Amino acid sequence: MRLHRLKSYGLDKIITDADDPGLWQAILCRYWPTAGHKKLHVSALRFGIGKVRKKKPKQGNIKNKIEVTGISRNHLWPINFQEEYCFTRISARKLKPLKAGTNDKGMRIADLYKRLMFLDVTRPSQGKDRVNIHHGGSFGPLAGWGAVVVWIKNENGEWIETDEILSRWVS
């Protein structure tokens, strides 16, 4: 299996034995442009990893909230976020993931007015045939969209997006 998109985003460095690299490759190809795309705002990318929540949390009682970008994704109840990464460019076609908050350039206030692109995957995905994926974006403060979509592994071992939406938001 060619994992060109996974490697160009540098995510091959953070993937673990619990993760299915084919899934990560498939979602990157589906939702994000190539790492070398001219119009890609690297500072606007956010890649998260989380676990599946068994039940929907009560309002006001949500733990492990990630608000690095000033936009909370904790209301996406099927996923409990554990890690979040931002990126820095290391060459024309290659990015390097950094734990969110460790990039000294970071995300400036002006970046909030850019289009942000979120992509979040559940862990573990290795050995699974069904996983939850969050994708979404924002277009400035308090304006954006997102959905948690179910992906399945077909009989050929390829990951495909289904029409099943577990959670959706628009603001």
C-alpha positions as a Markdown table, in Angstrom:
| # | Residue | x | y | z |
|---|---|---|---|---|
| 1 | Met | 0.0 | 0.0 | 0.0 |
| 2 | Arg | 1.3 | 3.4 | -0.9 |
| 3 | Leu | 1.1 | 5.9 | 1.9 |
| 4 | His | 2.2 | 9.0 | 0.0 |
| 5 | Arg | -0.3 | 11.4 | 1.6 |
| 6 | Leu | 0.3 | 10.1 | 5.1 |
| 7 | Lys | 4.1 | 10.6 | 4.7 |
| 8 | Ser | 3.8 | 14.0 | 3.1 |
| 9 | Tyr | 1.9 | 15.2 | 6.2 |
| 10 | Gly | 4.5 | 13.6 | 8.4 |
| 11 | Leu | 1.8 | 11.5 | 10.1 |
| 12 | Asp | 3.8 | 8.3 | 9.6 |
| 13 | Lys | 5.9 | 9.6 | 12.5 |
| 14 | Ile | 3.0 | 9.6 | 15.0 |
| 15 | Ile | 1.0 | 6.6 | 13.9 |
| 16 | Thr | 1.1 | 3.7 | 16.4 |
| 17 | Asp | 0.4 | -0.1 | 16.2 |
| 18 | Ala | -3.2 | 0.8 | 17.3 |
| 19 | Asp | -3.8 | 2.8 | 14.1 |
| 20 | Asp | -4.6 | 1.6 | 10.6 |
| 21 | Pro | -2.3 | 3.4 | 8.2 |
| 22 | Gly | -4.7 | 2.6 | 5.3 |
| 23 | Leu | -7.5 | 4.5 | 7.1 |
| 24 | Trp | -5.3 | 7.5 | 7.7 |
| 25 | Gln | -4.2 | 7.5 | 4.1 |
| 26 | Ala | -7.9 | 7.2 | 2.9 |
| 27 | Ile | -9.2 | 10.1 | 5.1 |
| 28 | Leu | -6.3 | 12.4 | 4.2 |
| 29 | Cys | -7.0 | 11.7 | 0.5 |
| 30 | Arg | -10.7 | 12.3 | 0.9 |
| 31 | Tyr | -10.7 | 15.5 | 3.0 |
| 32 | Trp | -7.4 | 17.3 | 2.7 |
| 33 | Pro | -5.4 | 18.6 | -0.4 |
| 34 | Thr | -1.9 | 17.4 | -1.0 |
| 35 | Ala | 0.7 | 18.8 | 1.4 |
| 36 | Gly | 2.3 | 20.7 | -1.5 |
| 37 | His | -0.8 | 22.5 | -2.6 |
| 38 | Lys | -0.1 | 26.2 | -3.3 |
| 39 | Lys | -3.2 | 27.5 | -1.4 |
| 40 | Leu | -2.9 | 25.2 | 1.6 |
| 41 | His | -2.7 | 27.3 | 4.8 |
| 42 | Val | -0.5 | 25.0 | 7.0 |
| 43 | Ser | -1.2 | 27.0 | 10.1 |
| 44 | Ala | -4.9 | 26.3 | 9.7 |
| 45 | Leu | -4.7 | 22.5 | 9.8 |
| 46 | Arg | -5.7 | 20.5 | 12.9 |
| 47 | Phe | -5.4 | 16.7 | 13.2 |
| 48 | Gly | -6.9 | 15.0 | 16.2 |
| 49 | Ile | -6.8 | 11.5 | 17.7 |
| 50 | Gly | -9.4 | 10.3 | 20.2 |
| 51 | Lys | -11.4 | 7.4 | 21.5 |
| 52 | Val | -15.0 | 6.5 | 20.9 |
| 53 | Arg | -17.3 | 7.7 | 23.7 |
| 54 | Lys | -19.8 | 5.1 | 24.8 |
| 55 | Lys | -22.5 | 7.6 | 25.7 |
| 56 | Lys | -23.3 | 11.2 | 25.1 |
| 57 | Pro | -22.0 | 13.5 | 27.9 |
| 58 | Lys | -24.3 | 15.8 | 29.8 |
| 59 | Gln | -24.1 | 19.5 | 28.8 |
| 60 | Gly | -21.6 | 21.3 | 31.1 |
| 61 | Asn | -20.0 | 18.1 | 32.2 |
| 62 | Ile | -17.5 | 17.5 | 29.3 |
| 63 | Lys | -14.0 | 16.5 | 30.2 |
| 64 | Asn | -10.8 | 16.6 | 28.1 |
| 65 | Lys | -11.9 | 19.7 | 26.1 |
| 66 | Ile | -9.6 | 20.8 | 23.4 |
| 67 | Glu | -9.8 | 24.5 | 22.6 |
| 68 | Val | -6.4 | 25.2 | 21.1 |
| 69 | Thr | -8.0 | 27.1 | 18.2 |
| 70 | Gly | -10.6 | 28.8 | 20.2 |
| 71 | Ile | -13.2 | 26.6 | 18.7 |
| 72 | Ser | -14.3 | 23.7 | 20.8 |
| 73 | Arg | -15.0 | 20.4 | 19.2 |
| 74 | Asn | -16.0 | 18.7 | 22.4 |
| 75 | His | -19.7 | 18.6 | 21.4 |
| 76 | Leu | -18.9 | 15.9 | 18.9 |
| 77 | Trp | -19.9 | 13.3 | 21.4 |
| 78 | Pro | -18.8 | 10.1 | 19.5 |
| 79 | Ile | -15.2 | 11.2 | 19.9 |
| 80 | Asn | -13.3 | 11.9 | 23.1 |
| 81 | Phe | -10.2 | 13.8 | 22.0 |
| 82 | Gln | -6.8 | 12.7 | 23.4 |
| 83 | Glu | -4.2 | 14.3 | 21.1 |
| 84 | Glu | -4.2 | 17.2 | 18.7 |
| 85 | Tyr | -1.6 | 18.2 | 16.2 |
| 86 | Cys | -0.9 | 21.3 | 14.1 |
| 87 | Phe | 1.7 | 21.4 | 11.3 |
| 88 | Thr | 4.8 | 23.3 | 10.1 |
| 89 | Arg | 6.2 | 23.1 | 6.6 |
| 90 | Ile | 9.6 | 21.5 | 6.3 |
| 91 | Ser | 9.8 | 21.5 | 2.4 |
| 92 | Ala | 7.7 | 22.4 | -0.6 |
| 93 | Arg | 5.8 | 19.1 | -0.4 |
| 94 | Lys | 6.4 | 17.9 | 3.2 |
| 95 | Leu | 4.9 | 18.9 | 6.5 |
| 96 | Lys | 5.8 | 18.0 | 10.1 |
| 97 | Pro | 3.2 | 17.4 | 12.8 |
| 98 | Leu | 3.6 | 19.2 | 16.1 |
| 99 | Lys | 1.6 | 18.6 | 19.3 |
| 100 | Ala | -0.8 | 21.5 | 19.3 |
| 101 | Gly | 0.6 | 24.3 | 21.4 |
| 102 | Thr | 4.2 | 23.4 | 20.8 |
| 103 | Asn | 4.6 | 25.3 | 17.5 |
| 104 | Asp | 6.3 | 28.6 | 18.5 |
| 105 | Lys | 4.8 | 30.2 | 15.4 |
| 106 | Gly | 1.5 | 28.8 | 16.6 |
| 107 | Met | -1.8 | 30.1 | 15.5 |
| 108 | Arg | -2.1 | 33.9 | 15.5 |
| 109 | Ile | -5.4 | 35.8 | 16.1 |
| 110 | Ala | -5.3 | 36.6 | 12.4 |
| 111 | Asp | -5.3 | 32.9 | 11.6 |
| 112 | Leu | -8.8 | 32.7 | 13.1 |
| 113 | Tyr | -10.1 | 34.5 | 10.1 |
| 114 | Lys | -8.6 | 31.9 | 7.7 |
| 115 | Arg | -10.3 | 28.8 | 6.8 |
| 116 | Leu | -9.4 | 26.1 | 9.5 |
| 117 | Met | -9.5 | 22.5 | 8.5 |
| 118 | Phe | -10.1 | 19.8 | 11.1 |
| 119 | Leu | -9.6 | 16.0 | 10.7 |
| 120 | Asp | -10.0 | 13.7 | 13.6 |
| 121 | Val | -9.7 | 9.9 | 13.8 |
| 122 | Thr | -10.5 | 7.5 | 16.5 |
| 123 | Arg | -7.9 | 5.2 | 18.1 |
| 124 | Pro | -7.7 | 2.2 | 17.9 |
| 125 | Ser | -8.5 | 1.6 | 14.2 |
| 126 | Gln | -6.2 | -1.4 | 13.6 |
| 127 | Gly | -8.3 | -4.6 | 13.4 |
| 128 | Lys | -11.5 | -2.6 | 13.2 |
| 129 | Asp | -14.0 | -2.6 | 10.3 |
| 130 | Arg | -15.9 | 0.5 | 11.4 |
| 131 | Val | -14.6 | 3.8 | 12.8 |
| 132 | Asn | -15.8 | 7.3 | 13.4 |
| 133 | Ile | -14.1 | 10.2 | 11.6 |
| 134 | His | -14.7 | 13.9 | 12.2 |
| 135 | His | -14.0 | 16.4 | 9.4 |
| 136 | Gly | -14.9 | 20.0 | 9.3 |
| 137 | Gly | -13.8 | 23.5 | 9.0 |
| 138 | Ser | -14.3 | 27.0 | 10.1 |
| 139 | Phe | -14.4 | 30.2 | 8.1 |
| 140 | Gly | -13.8 | 32.8 | 10.8 |
| 141 | Pro | -14.9 | 33.2 | 14.4 |
| 142 | Leu | -18.2 | 31.3 | 15.1 |
| 143 | Ala | -18.7 | 30.3 | 11.4 |
| 144 | Gly | -18.1 | 26.7 | 10.3 |
| 145 | Trp | -19.3 | 23.2 | 9.9 |
| 146 | Gly | -18.4 | 19.6 | 10.8 |
| 147 | Ala | -19.6 | 16.1 | 10.9 |
| 148 | Val | -18.7 | 12.8 | 12.5 |
| 149 | Val | -19.1 | 10.2 | 9.8 |
| 150 | Val | -18.8 | 6.4 | 9.9 |
| 151 | Trp | -16.1 | 4.8 | 7.7 |
| 152 | Ile | -16.1 | 1.0 | 7.0 |
| 153 | Lys | -13.5 | -1.4 | 5.7 |
| 154 | Asn | -14.9 | -3.2 | 2.6 |
| 155 | Glu | -14.2 | -6.8 | 1.6 |
| 156 | Asn | -11.1 | -5.7 | -0.3 |
| 157 | Gly | -9.6 | -4.1 | 2.8 |
| 158 | Glu | -10.1 | -0.6 | 1.6 |
| 159 | Trp | -11.6 | 2.1 | 3.8 |
| 160 | Ile | -14.7 | 3.9 | 2.5 |
| 161 | Glu | -16.9 | 6.7 | 3.8 |
| 162 | Thr | -20.6 | 5.8 | 4.5 |
| 163 | Asp | -23.7 | 7.9 | 4.5 |
| 164 | Glu | -24.1 | 7.4 | 8.3 |
| 165 | Ile | -23.6 | 10.7 | 10.1 |
| 166 | Leu | -23.4 | 10.4 | 13.9 |
| 167 | Ser | -23.1 | 14.1 | 14.7 |
| 168 | Arg | -23.2 | 17.3 | 12.6 |
| 169 | Trp | -22.8 | 21.0 | 13.4 |
| 170 | Val | -23.1 | 24.2 | 11.4 |
| 171 | Ser | -22.7 | 27.7 | 12.8 |
